[in-house]
Amino acid sequence: MSEKKFASQADLEEKKITFAKLSEHAYAFTAEGDPNTGVIIGDDCVMVLDTQATPVMAQLVIDQIRTVTDKPIKYVVLTHYHAVRVLGASGYEPEHIIASNDTRDLIVERGEQDYKSEYERFPRLFDAVESVPGLTWPTQTFTGEMTIWLGSVEVQLKQVGRGHTKGDTIAWLPQDKVLFSGDLVEFGATPYTGDAYLEDWPQTLNNLLEFKAEKLVPGRGDALMSADTCRQAIEETRDFLSDMYGSVKACQAKGMNLRDTYKATMEALSPKYGHWVIFEHCLPFDVTRAYDECQGVRDPRIWTAERDIKMWQDMEG
């Protein structure tokens, strides 16, 4: 194996937490490019969007929520399925865990494999992994659209297209013009596309632009506090996807193998995106999925801990 540590195993530095207020009802728990958690405070209860990876890490979010409200945390929403996003759900003791039907299907199909894979890739994000009681299962699912009222606060849950996964869900507060995008949008952080639909994702981002959000909580990166920065984050995410997928397509057209495609894409993208959070972590997975999709593999193959290591050795070894 190469001297370069697998994925983000060498990333051990703790990040500074910020709990930002976007509107009367909306908050963002962010930590310098680590996975974000969204919070919506209604008249009588609280909704949490994405949970952190373990119940112990969820407690960090709860501690922040308790600085602004003592209302019960009634709802947890999974914007998509990735272990690092969902396995802390039990820490909130919610009445309802909500996800799209497509997200539930992904848990059924690859939940256990994804858990083991992600923990091996990014152990720092799974603090006190022994506190995870098992996979997180939704208690309620929907297809397309669902509206939840937190008293007088309207929360629209929507599937606006496939992108980061087939199950992506956004939350929209129409009164406040606040958008919670999950990992469909990143800001100053590299999109992970290992389970993505790269042909679909740019149009899904175009669909998000139609909301004309004035505030946005991305999957990673700072909460965005103006319409201009919301648009910027969506467009920069779209640019990365276009540049990365375009590079892989060009390499395939030349008959290049996966390793050479990765090296060429790394060289092409580093000047523009190399400073983004988790760039070196994501790119091997991103290029592998793009290579598959270019070859007509429509649905992402399941990542396992074993497949991860083999891929890394093939790329970096």
N, C-alpha and C positions, 0 to 999 in steps of 0.2 A: 504494500500500500504506500501511496505517496506520503511525503512528510506533511503535506497540506492536510490539516485535520478535516475529517468528514463533516460536510454540511456546516452547522454552527456549533459543533461540540466545543470549539475553543472560545466561544463567546460566553464569558463568565461575569461580565461587568453588570452590576445592578443599575437599573435606569431610574431616573427621577420621575416621580409620578406627578401628573397635573390633572386637576379636576376642574374643567372649564365649563362655565355657564354660557350656553348659546341663546337661550330664551327663557321666558318665565317657567317653561316646562322641561327644557332639554339641557342635558349635561353630557360631557364627554370625559371618560377616564382614559388618559393617554400616558404613555411612558416612553418617550424618545424613540419611537419607531417599533416598540413592542406591540402586540395585538391590542387594539382598542376595545373598550366596552362603552356602549351607549346607555344612557339613563333617561327615562321619561317619567316625570312626576305629575300625576293626575290629581284630581280633587280628593280622592280617597285611597289611592294606592300608587304603587311604583311599578314600572316595567323596565326590565333590564334586557339589553340587546347584546348577545354574545357574552360569555360568562367567565373568561379566563380558563386556564387549563386544569386547575385543581380547586377543590373547595377551600383549601388554605389560601390560595391566591385570590379566590372570590372574596374572601374576607377583607382584603385590601380595598376592593370596590365598595363593599358594604360599609366599611369605616368612613369612606368619603361620602357616601349617600347619607349617612347618619349625621354629617355636619350640616346638612340642609333640610332634612325631613325625618320624621319618625314614622311616616306612613308605611304600612306593610308592603313588602315586595311580593306582589301577587302574580306577576307574569314574567316569564323568561321567553325571549324570542331567539331562535337560532337563525341567523341570516343565511347560514349554509352549514354543511357538515365538514369540519376538520377538528380533530381532537383538541388542538390547542385553543379552539374557540368554544368548545361545548362541555368539556368534562368537569368543569367547576360548577355546573348547574345546581347540584344538590346542596351546595353551600348556601343558596338563597332560600331554600325551603319554599319554593313557589307553589301556588295552587295550580298553575297551568304552565306547561312548556309547549310552545307553539313553533311549528316548522312547516314548510311546504311538504306536500306529499313526495315530491322529488327528493327532498333532503332525507326524509324518512327512508326512502328506497335505498339511498346511498349508505345509510347506517346499517341496514339489513345486509347489503351486498358487501361492504368493505369496512365496517366499523372497527372490528378487532384489528385487522391488518393496519388500518390507518393509525390507530392508537399506538401500536408498537413502532411503526415507522416514524411517526412524528416525535415520539419520545427519544428515539435514537438520534434523530437529526438535531434536536434543539433542547437538550436536557435542562438548561437553565429555566426555560419557560414552564417546566413541570415541577415546580417546587413542591415538596411533600407529596409526591405522586402516590404514595401509599394511602393518601386520604381520598383518592378517587374510588367510589364504590362500584364502578362499572361503567358501561356505556350510558350515555344520556339518551333517553327515549322521549320523543314528544308525547304529550297527553292529548294533543289536538293538532290536526293537520288541515291544510287547505290547498286548493289549486287556484292559481291566478290572482285572487284578491280576497282580502278579508279586512273588515273594519272593526276595531275595538274601541270602545268608549271608556276612558278613565274618568268617570263622571262627565264633565262637559268637554274634556280634552279628546279630540278625535285623532286616532292613530290608524293610518291606512297601511296595511301590509300588502305588498305587491310583488309579483314576479314580472319583471319587465323584459326578460330575455335571459338566455343562458350566457355565461361568461366564465367567471372564476370556477364555478361548478354548474351542474345542470339544475341545482336546487336553489340558486340565489334568490334571496328575498330582501327587499329594501323596506324601510319604514319611512313614512312621510307624514309630517305634521302640517296639514294645510293652513291652519290658523297662524302658525309661526314661520312657515316656509323653511322648515328644517328637514334635512334629508339625512338618514342613516343608511349608508351605502353598503355596509359590510365590505368584503374584499373586492367588490367590483371596482372600487376606486381606492387608490393609495395616494399619499402625498409625501414626496421625498423618500419613498420606500419602494422597493422593487416588487412589482406584481409577481406572485407565485402562480404559474400556469400549469403545474403538473397534472391537475384534474380539470383543465379548462376546455372550453369550446372556442378556439381561436378564430374560427370563421364567423362566429356569432357575436363575440364580445364587443367589437367596435360598434355595431349597431345598437347593442344594449346600452352602451355609453351614450350614444346619440339620443336614445330614449330618455336617459337621465337628464340630459341637457334641457329637455322639454319642460321639466319641472321648474326651471329657473329658480333653483334653490338659493336662498340668501345666507344659509348656514349649512354646514355639512360635516358629518362625522365619518371620516374614511376608515378603512380597515386598519391601516397603520398611518402614523404621522399625526401632526397637530390638527386639532379641530379648526375648521375654516370659518372665518367670521364675516365674510363679505361675498356678494354675488360674483365678483371678479375672481376671487381665489377659489370659489367652488367650481367655476367654469375652468379655471386653470388646472385644477387637480384632475378633473375629468378628461380634459384634453391631453394632459401630460401622460396620464395612464394610457389613453388611446394611442398616443405617439409611440410609447414604449412597445406596446403590443404590435403595432404596425412595423416598427423597425426590427423587432426581434423575429417576428414571423416572416417578414420580407427577406431577412438575411438567410433564414433557414431554407426558404423556398428557392432562393438564388443558388445556394450551395447544392441543394438537391438537383436542381436543373443541370448542374455541372457534374453530377454523379459522385459527389463527395460523400464519404462515410460519416457516421454520427460523430465520431471523435474530431475529425477535421472540421465538420460543420460547427461543432461547439467552439473549437479554437478560433475559427474565423469570426463567429458571431461575438465571442468575447472581445476580440480585437476591434470589431466594428462598433460595439455598443459602449465599451469602457469609457471613451472620452466624454460621452454625453450622459451616461447613467452610472458610471462606476462609483460615484460618490453617494449614491442612494443606499439607504439601509438595506442590508441582506442581499446586496447585488450578487456577490460571489456565492452565497448560499443558494439562491434561487436559480441562477442561470443554467446549471446542469439539468435541473428538473424541467425548466422552461423549454430548453432546446430539445430535450428528449421528447416531450409531449408534442412540440411543434413538428418535429421530424416524423412522429407517428401520424399526426393529422395530415401532413403533406402526402403521406403514403396511403391515405384513405382510412386510417383507423379512427372511426368517427367517435366512438366512446372511449374515454381515457382508460387505459389499463390500470389495474389495481397496483398501487405501490405497497410493497412489503419491505420489512427491514432488510431482507436478503437481496431484493431487487435494488434497493437504494445503494447498498454497498457495492454491488456489482457494477451499477451505473457509474458510481463515483470512481471506482478503479479503472473502468474503461475510459472515462473522461480525463481523470487527473493522474492516473498511475503511470 
